[in-house]
């Protein structure tokens, strides 16, 4: 299984954009669906987006549908999360993790999301 490192977070104003990256330490990334989830202070973890192993299938939570895009470049062992039209409620630490499929990701209960890396902090504030 890959070791994953998240990056790309930062401080952005409402309406702005960020692109997060989830980089794997080896070439096994392409065997897994990769899902992103986030955690805001004092709140439960929330699944955000998922990309299937080939990247052809993607899925987003209702809260980010139409604003976030997930993609992957398996040749670079990296999955990206493009976040546009950011809102204050998008603030949190974002994590990526491998799954057997996006169905597994979507059926994961909030208290069962497990962090594989340190996460990357996203703060949306004016």
C-alpha positions, 0 to 999 in steps of 0.5 A: 500500500502507498504512503501518502503525503498531502500538500497544497493547503493554505489561506484563501479568501471566500470565492477563491481556489486551491489545488491540493495534491496527494502524492504516493511514495511508490507506484502502487497508487494506480491500484487504488481508489483515492478518497479525500475527507476533511475535518473541521475543528469540533466537527466530525470527519466528512468525505469530500471526493473520490476518484477510482483507480483509473480516474474515469470514475469520480464522486463528490459529496453534495456539499462540494458538488459542482465546486470541487474536481478530483483528478489523478495522474498515475504516471506521477503517482499523484491525485489532485483536488481542485477546489473552486468557489471556496466557502468558509465552511470548507475550512478544515484539514484535508486528508487523502486515503486509499480505498478498494473503490469509491463505493467503499469510500462512500460507505465509510462512516464519519468516525471510520475515516482514517488518516494516512498522512499528516493532512493539509490545512485549508482556511477560507477566511476574509 
